[in-house]
Amino acid sequence: MACFIRRAVSSQLSRICGVKEEVFIPHLSAVPVSKKQFGPDLRISLSSLIQNGVLPADQDLQSQTDLLIRQLKGSSTVIEDVSSGRGVINFRINKLLLAEELLGDICREPEGFGVKSEILQNLPRGRTLVEYSSPNIAKKFHAGHLRSTIIGNFIANLKAALGNEVIRVNYLGDWGMQFGLLGAAFQRLGSQEKLKENPLQHLFQVYVQVSREAEHDEGVRLAAAEFFRRLEHHDEQALLLWKQFREISVQEYKKIYQRLGVSFDHYSGESFHQNKAQQVLNELKTRGLLKITQKGTGVVDLSTEGDMSSYSSVVRSDGTSLYITRDVAAALDRKEEFDFDEMIYVTDKSQCLHFQQLFHILRLMDRQWADRCIHVPFGLVKGMSTRRGEVVFLEDVIDEARNRMIHNMNQSKTSKELSDQELTAEQIGISALIVQDFKGRLISDYKFDWERVLQAQGDTGVFLQYTHARLRSLLRMHGDANQTDFDPSHLQEDQSILILQHLLRYDEVLLQSALELQPRYLVNFLLTLCHLASSAHKALQVKGSSTHVAQARLCLFSCTCSVLANGMKILGITPVERM
């Protein structure tokens, strides 16, 4: 919301109630737009003011509302009208001032609009570490890792946009018994030549074969356990093979990340912290937290009564570490190295219990910062398949999205001739995947449908990109109008006012997204903005209008395009210029 408008309304409330205007600012909210009827621009809840001690609790609510409305009417050139709703006071803002201040804010600092709002100032700032994607090395990037990758990227982008220092960490699954299985199998079944030709495909084939063998062959399982024991004891030959698998995997993954527009500051992994796992076990033992079961495994009692009704295993009977032990070590190492203010893990919801146990163990170890560790869980995607059948690998999904978009663009009469059609199609296809994924609650499972995902009309990523490209085309044709020299009296049509009212909500949407770490609020805001922009584009002609009218409309479209692009970038979408 334009700071001037929020401040002006708060100032009038402050003068009447005798309370500092800062008190009212977080309680003022923009009203969602409705195409059926024009609503007010802002509202404030009387009950929230009573709860915060601004208004007395012992007086009749309706009487207080009526009194405030009488005092507010005619009190300011900013406030055009006030009215009461159910427990709220509604404000209509002077429409000339609304256009002038709001668009002026965007024109003056396009990148700062919304993210520098006063209502965001109380959000915790500092250093945020986000762990996401985290595929298992020596395996091709599975489509199941798409959600962790794009959700983590969104959270990192959002935190960075709001002024946090963000550390992006890819915590690779590069240790554990599965590498005992793969390492032992590769020495018997693997080929260095095939590894050079198609590294991850060959490792995948070896792993599939040995996994089948291990189901009914005890000797295979014993060989795997022995290879992992050698790894944990730093056997040179075992480590060389493991390092080769790791380096190959990271190089292959980077190609996929580049296509997705995703990057990382650190490629970490379980192996980085496995040496510290013993230190974790020693500390747990010193603190009296490590218990040894009859089977010889080490566990930590997590029960409130101390009766082992809830516990976490942290070491095998043969002394080798477990996933959670290495995660504890990783958290301790990261706090020491990065001194983060908060750490966010992005994984599927099947790991909820794991993270509850991880944070519990850290608290038992007197690491109070464990309360600032957050797990963001997400659900499963069902029915994702390509024309060749069930999808296993992410590169297949990206290829499918690109190829289907190329087909759709070639069929469309409005498509432009593009010098880089494949790249544009891929960027639009990835946008479609992201928007489809982000429209609902992250923890919910959803059914994937290619036809619905790639529709040009409706609430899709394709529609977002089409609207942005259409606005950019209009601005190129008439010259960008990202300047404050416009007459707001030429922006009083319904279509203009609806866009302005909607833009008022941008900072509140960012706040809600940040508090809940959910992208759906931003996605829905941008999709509504696209629908409003589409209506305005049809109704508010630039070509053939007088110079002043054209200039004002171009400014409106330019500001709309800026906010749309900013929001898309936070989601992890690269806005295309033409399509």
LUMNUNU-344851 format. One line per field, with one value per residue (C-alpha): residue number from 0; residue in three letters; x, y, z. Coordinates in steps of 0.25 Angstrom, whole numbers. Each point is the difference from the previous one (the first is absolute). Example, Ala and Ser with C-alpha at 12.3 -4.5 7.8 and 13.67 -1.06 7.14 Angstrom:
<drenkes>
pos	0, 1
code	Ala, Ser
xx	49, 6
yy	-18, 14
zz	31, -2
</drenkes>
This chain:
<drenkes>
pos	0, 1, 2, 3, 4, 5, 6, 7, 8, 9, 10, 11, 12, 13, 14, 15, 16, 17, 18, 19, 20, 21, 22, 23, 24, 25, 26, 27, 28, 29, 30, 31, 32, 33, 34, 35, 36, 37, 38, 39, 40, 41, 42, 43, 44, 45, 46, 47, 48, 49, 50, 51, 52, 53, 54, 55, 56, 57, 58, 59, 60, 61, 62, 63, 64, 65, 66, 67, 68, 69, 70, 71, 72, 73, 74, 75, 76, 77, 78, 79, 80, 81, 82, 83, 84, 85, 86, 87, 88, 89, 90, 91, 92, 93, 94, 95, 96, 97, 98, 99, 100, 101, 102, 103, 104, 105, 106, 107, 108, 109, 110, 111, 112, 113, 114, 115, 116, 117, 118, 119, 120, 121, 122, 123, 124, 125, 126, 127, 128, 129, 130, 131, 132, 133, 134, 135, 136, 137, 138, 139, 140, 141, 142, 143, 144, 145, 146, 147, 148, 149, 150, 151, 152, 153, 154, 155, 156, 157, 158, 159, 160, 161, 162, 163, 164, 165, 166, 167, 168, 169, 170, 171, 172, 173, 174, 175, 176, 177, 178, 179, 180, 181, 182, 183, 184, 185, 186, 187, 188, 189, 190, 191, 192, 193, 194, 195, 196, 197, 198, 199, 200, 201, 202, 203, 204, 205, 206, 207, 208, 209, 210, 211, 212, 213, 214, 215, 216, 217, 218, 219, 220, 221, 222, 223, 224, 225, 226, 227, 228, 229, 230, 231, 232, 233, 234, 235, 236, 237, 238, 239, 240, 241, 242, 243, 244, 245, 246, 247, 248, 249, 250, 251, 252, 253, 254, 255, 256, 257, 258, 259, 260, 261, 262, 263, 264, 265, 266, 267, 268, 269, 270, 271, 272, 273, 274, 275, 276, 277, 278, 279, 280, 281, 282, 283, 284, 285, 286, 287, 288, 289, 290, 291, 292, 293, 294, 295, 296, 297, 298, 299, 300, 301, 302, 303, 304, 305, 306, 307, 308, 309, 310, 311, 312, 313, 314, 315, 316, 317, 318, 319, 320, 321, 322, 323, 324, 325, 326, 327, 328, 329, 330, 331, 332, 333, 334, 335, 336, 337, 338, 339, 340, 341, 342, 343, 344, 345, 346, 347, 348, 349, 350, 351, 352, 353, 354, 355, 356, 357, 358, 359, 360, 361, 362, 363, 364, 365, 366, 367, 368, 369, 370, 371, 372, 373, 374, 375, 376, 377, 378, 379, 380, 381, 382, 383, 384, 385, 386, 387, 388, 389, 390, 391, 392, 393, 394, 395, 396, 397, 398, 399, 400, 401, 402, 403, 404, 405, 406, 407, 408, 409, 410, 411, 412, 413, 414, 415, 416, 417, 418, 419, 420, 421, 422, 423, 424, 425, 426, 427, 428, 429, 430, 431, 432, 433, 434, 435, 436, 437, 438, 439, 440, 441, 442, 443, 444, 445, 446, 447, 448, 449, 450, 451, 452, 453, 454, 455, 456, 457, 458, 459, 460, 461, 462, 463, 464, 465, 466, 467, 468, 469, 470, 471, 472, 473, 474, 475, 476, 477, 478, 479, 480, 481, 482, 483, 484, 485, 486, 487, 488, 489, 490, 491, 492, 493, 494, 495, 496, 497, 498, 499, 500, 501, 502, 503, 504, 505, 506, 507, 508, 509, 510, 511, 512, 513, 514, 515, 516, 517, 518, 519, 520, 521, 522, 523, 524, 525, 526, 527, 528, 529, 530, 531, 532, 533, 534, 535, 536, 537, 538, 539, 540, 541, 542, 543, 544, 545, 546, 547, 548, 549, 550, 551, 552, 553, 554, 555, 556, 557, 558, 559, 560, 561, 562, 563, 564, 565, 566, 567, 568, 569, 570, 571, 572, 573, 574, 575, 576, 577, 578
code	Met, Ala, Cys, Phe, Ile, Arg, Arg, Ala, Val, Ser, Ser, Gln, Leu, Ser, Arg, Ile, Cys, Gly, Val, Lys, Glu, Glu, Val, Phe, Ile, Pro, His, Leu, Ser, Ala, Val, Pro, Val, Ser, Lys, Lys, Gln, Phe, Gly, Pro, Asp, Leu, Arg, Ile, Ser, Leu, Ser, Ser, Leu, Ile, Gln, Asn, Gly, Val, Leu, Pro, Ala, Asp, Gln, Asp, Leu, Gln, Ser, Gln, Thr, Asp, Leu, Leu, Ile, Arg, Gln, Leu, Lys, Gly, Ser, Ser, Thr, Val, Ile, Glu, Asp, Val, Ser, Ser, Gly, Arg, Gly, Val, Ile, Asn, Phe, Arg, Ile, Asn, Lys, Leu, Leu, Leu, Ala, Glu, Glu, Leu, Leu, Gly, Asp, Ile, Cys, Arg, Glu, Pro, Glu, Gly, Phe, Gly, Val, Lys, Ser, Glu, Ile, Leu, Gln, Asn, Leu, Pro, Arg, Gly, Arg, Thr, Leu, Val, Glu, Tyr, Ser, Ser, Pro, Asn, Ile, Ala, Lys, Lys, Phe, His, Ala, Gly, His, Leu, Arg, Ser, Thr, Ile, Ile, Gly, Asn, Phe, Ile, Ala, Asn, Leu, Lys, Ala, Ala, Leu, Gly, Asn, Glu, Val, Ile, Arg, Val, Asn, Tyr, Leu, Gly, Asp, Trp, Gly, Met, Gln, Phe, Gly, Leu, Leu, Gly, Ala, Ala, Phe, Gln, Arg, Leu, Gly, Ser, Gln, Glu, Lys, Leu, Lys, Glu, Asn, Pro, Leu, Gln, His, Leu, Phe, Gln, Val, Tyr, Val, Gln, Val, Ser, Arg, Glu, Ala, Glu, His, Asp, Glu, Gly, Val, Arg, Leu, Ala, Ala, Ala, Glu, Phe, Phe, Arg, Arg, Leu, Glu, His, His, Asp, Glu, Gln, Ala, Leu, Leu, Leu, Trp, Lys, Gln, Phe, Arg, Glu, Ile, Ser, Val, Gln, Glu, Tyr, Lys, Lys, Ile, Tyr, Gln, Arg, Leu, Gly, Val, Ser, Phe, Asp, His, Tyr, Ser, Gly, Glu, Ser, Phe, His, Gln, Asn, Lys, Ala, Gln, Gln, Val, Leu, Asn, Glu, Leu, Lys, Thr, Arg, Gly, Leu, Leu, Lys, Ile, Thr, Gln, Lys, Gly, Thr, Gly, Val, Val, Asp, Leu, Ser, Thr, Glu, Gly, Asp, Met, Ser, Ser, Tyr, Ser, Ser, Val, Val, Arg, Ser, Asp, Gly, Thr, Ser, Leu, Tyr, Ile, Thr, Arg, Asp, Val, Ala, Ala, Ala, Leu, Asp, Arg, Lys, Glu, Glu, Phe, Asp, Phe, Asp, Glu, Met, Ile, Tyr, Val, Thr, Asp, Lys, Ser, Gln, Cys, Leu, His, Phe, Gln, Gln, Leu, Phe, His, Ile, Leu, Arg, Leu, Met, Asp, Arg, Gln, Trp, Ala, Asp, Arg, Cys, Ile, His, Val, Pro, Phe, Gly, Leu, Val, Lys, Gly, Met, Ser, Thr, Arg, Arg, Gly, Glu, Val, Val, Phe, Leu, Glu, Asp, Val, Ile, Asp, Glu, Ala, Arg, Asn, Arg, Met, Ile, His, Asn, Met, Asn, Gln, Ser, Lys, Thr, Ser, Lys, Glu, Leu, Ser, Asp, Gln, Glu, Leu, Thr, Ala, Glu, Gln, Ile, Gly, Ile, Ser, Ala, Leu, Ile, Val, Gln, Asp, Phe, Lys, Gly, Arg, Leu, Ile, Ser, Asp, Tyr, Lys, Phe, Asp, Trp, Glu, Arg, Val, Leu, Gln, Ala, Gln, Gly, Asp, Thr, Gly, Val, Phe, Leu, Gln, Tyr, Thr, His, Ala, Arg, Leu, Arg, Ser, Leu, Leu, Arg, Met, His, Gly, Asp, Ala, Asn, Gln, Thr, Asp, Phe, Asp, Pro, Ser, His, Leu, Gln, Glu, Asp, Gln, Ser, Ile, Leu, Ile, Leu, Gln, His, Leu, Leu, Arg, Tyr, Asp, Glu, Val, Leu, Leu, Gln, Ser, Ala, Leu, Glu, Leu, Gln, Pro, Arg, Tyr, Leu, Val, Asn, Phe, Leu, Leu, Thr, Leu, Cys, His, Leu, Ala, Ser, Ser, Ala, His, Lys, Ala, Leu, Gln, Val, Lys, Gly, Ser, Ser, Thr, His, Val, Ala, Gln, Ala, Arg, Leu, Cys, Leu, Phe, Ser, Cys, Thr, Cys, Ser, Val, Leu, Ala, Asn, Gly, Met, Lys, Ile, Leu, Gly, Ile, Thr, Pro, Val, Glu, Arg, Met
xx	0, 5, 6, -6, -14, 1, 7, -11, -11, 7, 3, -15, -3, 12, -5, -14, 4, 12, 9, 13, -3, 10, -10, -10, 9, 0, -15, -3, -3, -3, -13, 0, -6, -13, -5, -14, 0, 10, 4, 8, 15, 4, -6, 3, -5, -6, 1, 15, 1, -7, 9, 12, -5, -2, -15, -7, -6, -11, -8, -10, 7, -10, 0, 15, -1, -10, 7, 13, -7, -6, 14, 7, -10, 6, 13, 9, 2, 6, -13, -11, -10, -2, -10, -3, 0, -1, 9, 9, 1, 2, 8, -1, 12, 1, 2, 9, 9, -1, 5, 10, 7, -1, 5, 10, 6, 1, 7, 10, 5, -6, 8, -3, -15, -7, 13, 3, -14, -1, -9, 12, 10, -3, 3, 13, 12, 14, 6, -9, 5, -9, 3, -7, 0, 10, -1, 8, 13, 3, -15, -6, -8, -14, -12, -4, 11, -7, -9, 12, 8, -10, -6, 13, 4, -13, 3, 14, -4, -11, 9, 11, -10, -5, 15, 5, 14, -3, 9, -5, 4, -1, 2, 2, -3, 15, 2, -7, -3, -5, 15, 5, -10, 4, 15, 0, -8, 8, 12, -7, -9, 5, 7, 9, -3, -15, 2, 7, -11, -12, 4, -13, -8, 11, 0, -15, 0, 11, -8, -13, 6, 7, -12, -8, 12, 0, -14, 3, 15, 6, 14, -3, -5, 12, 9, -7, 1, 15, 2, -7, 8, 13, -6, -2, 14, 6, 5, 7, -5, -15, 1, 6, -12, -9, 6, -1, -15, -2, 8, -8, -13, 2, 4, -12, -9, 5, -5, -14, 1, 4, -12, -9, 7, 4, 14, 6, 11, 5, -1, 1, -4, 0, 14, 5, -5, 2, 13, -7, -11, 9, 2, -16, 0, 10, -7, -13, 7, 6, -13, -6, -9, 5, -6, 4, -11, 1, 3, 12, -6, 2, -13, -4, -13, -10, -11, -5, -1, 14, -7, 6, -14, 6, 14, 10, 11, 13, 10, 0, 5, 13, 3, -4, -7, -15, -7, -5, 14, 6, -11, 3, 14, -3, -9, 11, 10, -8, -3, 15, 4, -12, -6, -14, -11, -10, 1, -11, 0, -9, -4, -12, -10, 5, 12, -9, 4, 14, 1, -8, 10, 12, -5, -3, 14, 6, -8, 4, 14, -3, 0, -10, 1, -7, -13, 4, 1, -12, -5, -8, -7, -7, -9, 1, -2, -9, -1, 12, 4, 5, -5, 11, -7, 2, 11, 12, 9, -1, 7, -12, -10, 7, 2, -15, -4, 9, -5, -14, 1, 7, -11, -11, 8, 1, -15, -4, -3, 5, 14, 12, 12, 11, 14, 1, -13, 6, 5, -13, -8, 8, -1, -15, -2, 8, -9, -12, 6, 3, -14, -7, 8, -1, -15, -4, 5, 14, -4, -11, 2, -5, -3, 8, -7, 9, -12, -5, 15, 3, -13, 2, -13, -4, 9, 13, 14, -2, -10, 10, 10, -9, -5, 14, 4, -12, 3, 14, -4, -9, 11, 10, -10, -2, 12, 2, -7, 6, 0, -8, -4, -15, -14, -7, -14, 2, 0, -14, -7, -5, 11, 11, -6, -1, 15, 4, -9, 6, 15, -3, 0, 14, 7, -11, 2, 15, -2, -10, 10, 11, -7, -5, 11, -11, 0, -15, -3, 10, -4, -15, 3, 8, -11, -10, 9, 1, -15, -1, 11, -7, -13, 7, 8, -12, -8, 11, 6, 13, 1, -9, -1, 4, 14, -3, -10, 10, 11, -9, -4, 14, 4, -11, 4, 15, -2, -9, 11, 11, -8, -4, 15, 5, -11, 4, 15, -3, -8, 12, -6, 8, -9, 1, 0, -7, -9
yy	0, 14, 5, 14, -6, -9, 11, 10, -9, -4, 15, 3, -12, 4, 15, -5, -11, 6, -11, -1, -2, -12, -7, 0, -3, -16, 0, 7, -10, 1, -5, -11, 4, -4, 1, -1, 13, 11, -2, 9, 1, -2, -5, -1, -10, 6, -13, 0, 14, -4, -12, 9, 10, 11, 1, -3, -14, 4, 9, -4, -4, 6, 13, 1, -3, 11, 10, -3, 1, 14, 5, -6, 6, 12, -1, -2, 3, -14, -7, 1, -7, -9, -11, -11, -15, -12, 4, 9, 14, 1, 11, 5, 8, 12, -7, 11, -2, -15, 0, 11, -6, -15, 1, 11, -10, -11, 9, 6, -14, -11, -11, 6, 1, -9, -6, 13, 2, 4, -12, -9, 7, -8, -13, -7, 4, -6, -12, -11, -14, -8, -15, -5, -9, -10, -12, -13, 0, -11, 0, 8, 12, -5, 8, -2, 10, 11, 5, 1, 8, 10, 2, 2, 10, 8, 1, 4, 10, 6, 1, 7, 9, 4, 4, -13, -5, -14, -12, -10, -15, -12, -12, -11, -15, -4, -10, -11, -15, 2, 4, -13, -7, 8, 0, -16, -2, 10, -8, -12, 5, 14, 5, 12, 2, 0, 9, 10, -1, 2, 0, 1, -9, -11, 2, -1, -13, -6, 5, -6, -13, -2, 5, -12, -9, 5, -4, -15, -1, 2, 0, 13, 7, -4, 5, 13, 1, -3, 11, 10, -3, 2, 14, 4, -5, 8, -11, 6, -9, 2, 15, 2, -8, 8, 14, -4, -3, 13, 9, -6, 2, 15, 3, -6, 6, 14, -2, -2, 12, 9, -4, 3, 13, -5, 2, -3, 6, -13, -14, -8, -14, -10, -4, 14, -3, -15, 3, 9, -11, -7, 14, 1, -14, 3, 13, -8, -10, 11, 6, -13, 0, -12, -13, -14, -10, -15, -1, 9, 12, 14, 8, 13, 0, 11, -4, 11, -11, -6, -13, -3, 1, 9, -1, 2, -9, 7, -11, -14, -12, -1, 15, 6, 13, 2, 11, 8, -1, 7, 10, 4, 1, 8, 10, 2, 2, 10, 8, 1, 3, 10, 5, 0, 6, -10, -13, -5, -15, -3, -14, -9, -2, -15, 7, 8, -10, 0, 15, 0, -10, 8, 13, -7, -6, 14, 6, -12, 4, 14, 7, 10, 4, -13, 8, 9, -13, -2, -12, 4, -13, -3, -11, -9, 2, -11, -3, 7, -8, 3, -5, -11, -5, 2, 11, -4, 11, 16, 2, -8, 10, 12, -5, -4, 14, 7, -10, 2, 15, 0, -8, 10, 12, -5, -3, 14, 11, 11, -6, 9, -4, -3, -1, -9, -8, -12, 9, 8, -13, -6, 13, 0, -15, 1, 12, -9, -11, 10, 7, -13, -5, 13, 3, -9, -2, -6, -12, -5, -11, 4, -7, 5, 2, 5, 6, 8, 4, 6, 7, 14, 5, -2, 0, -5, 3, 2, 10, 8, 0, 3, 13, 4, -2, 8, 12, 0, 0, 12, 7, -2, 4, 14, 2, -4, 9, -3, 15, 8, 11, -4, 6, -9, 6, -9, -13, 1, -11, -12, -9, 10, 1, -15, -2, 11, -6, -14, 6, 5, -14, -4, 3, -8, -12, 0, 1, -12, -8, 3, -3, -14, -3, -3, 5, -2, 14, 7, -10, 4, 15, 0, -8, 10, 11, -7, -1, 15, 4, -8, 7, 14, -3, -3, 12, 11, 2, 7, 1, 11, 7, 14, 2, 2, -12, -9, 4, -3, -13, -4, 3, -9, -11, 2, -1, -12, -7, 4, -6, -12, -3, 2, -9, -11, 1, -2, -13, -4, 3, 7, 10, -1, 12, -6, -13
zz	0, -3, 13, -1, -1, 12, 8, -4, 5, 13, 2, 1, 9, 9, 1, 4, 9, 6, -3, -8, -15, 0, 8, -11, -12, 2, 2, -13, -11, -15, -5, -10, -13, -6, -14, 4, 8, 4, 14, 10, -1, 14, 13, 15, 10, 12, 8, -3, 5, 13, 2, -1, 10, -10, 2, 14, 1, 9, -10, -10, -13, -9, 8, -2, -14, -3, 8, -8, -13, 4, 4, -12, -11, -7, 9, -11, -15, -1, 5, -9, 8, 12, 3, 10, -3, 9, 11, -9, -6, -15, -6, -15, -4, -9, -14, -5, 12, -1, -14, 2, 13, -4, -14, 5, 10, -11, -10, 10, 5, -8, 7, 14, -1, 10, 6, 7, 6, 14, 4, -4, 10, 12, -7, 5, -8, 0, -6, -5, -4, -10, -2, -13, -12, 7, -10, 3, -8, -10, -4, -12, 5, 3, -3, 15, 3, -8, 11, 10, -10, -5, 14, 7, -11, 2, 15, -3, -10, 9, 12, -8, -6, 14, 4, 6, -3, -6, 0, -10, 3, -7, 10, -9, 4, -2, 12, 7, -3, -14, -4, 6, -9, -12, 3, 2, -13, -9, 3, -5, -11, -3, -13, 0, -15, 2, 12, -10, -11, 9, 14, 8, -9, 2, 15, 1, -8, 9, 13, -6, -3, 14, 7, -6, 4, 14, 2, 1, 1, 14, -6, -8, 13, 8, -12, 1, 15, -1, -11, 8, 12, -9, -4, 15, 3, -12, -8, -12, -11, 5, 2, -14, -7, 9, -4, -14, 1, 8, -10, -12, 7, 3, -14, -6, 10, -3, -14, 5, 10, -11, -8, 12, 3, 13, 7, 13, 9, 6, -5, 14, 3, 11, -3, 4, 14, 3, 7, 10, 2, 10, 8, 0, 6, 10, 5, 1, 8, 9, 2, 4, -12, -8, 4, -5, -3, 2, -15, 2, -8, 6, 2, 6, 9, -5, 9, 10, 11, -2, -3, -14, -6, -11, -4, -12, -4, -2, -2, -5, 8, -9, 4, -14, 0, -4, -8, 12, 7, -13, 0, 14, -3, -13, 8, 11, -11, -8, 13, 2, -14, -4, 13, -6, 6, -5, -8, -9, -5, -13, -1, -3, 12, 2, 8, 10, 11, -3, 1, 13, 5, -5, 6, 13, 1, -2, 11, 9, -3, 5, -14, 2, -15, -3, 2, -12, -9, -9, -8, -12, -5, -13, -6, -12, -15, -6, -14, -6, -13, -14, -13, 2, 13, 14, 4, 8, -3, 1, -13, -7, 7, -5, -14, 0, 5, -11, -11, 3, 0, -13, -6, 6, -4, -14, 0, 5, -10, 10, 2, -4, -9, 11, -2, 12, 0, 7, 12, 1, -1, 11, 9, -2, 2, 14, 3, -2, 9, 11, 0, 0, 12, 8, -2, 12, 14, -1, 9, -9, -10, -14, -13, -12, -13, -12, -8, 12, 4, -14, -3, -5, 6, 15, 12, -5, -2, -15, 3, 9, -11, -11, 8, 3, -14, -5, 9, -4, -15, 3, 7, -11, -10, 7, 8, 15, 9, 13, 4, 10, -11, -2, 3, 10, -5, -12, 8, 6, -8, 7, -6, 5, 14, 2, -4, 10, 11, -2, 0, 14, 5, -5, 13, 8, -9, 1, 16, 0, -10, 10, 13, -6, -10, -10, -14, -3, 5, -10, -12, 2, 1, -13, -7, 4, -4, -14, -2, 4, -9, -12, 2, 1, -13, -7, 5, 2, -14, -1, -15, -5, 13, 3, 5, 15, 0, -7, 10, 12, -5, -4, 14, 6, -9, 3, 15, -2, -8, 10, 12, -8, -4, 15, 5, -11, 4, 14, -4, -8, -13, -11, -7, -15, -9, -12, -3
</drenkes>
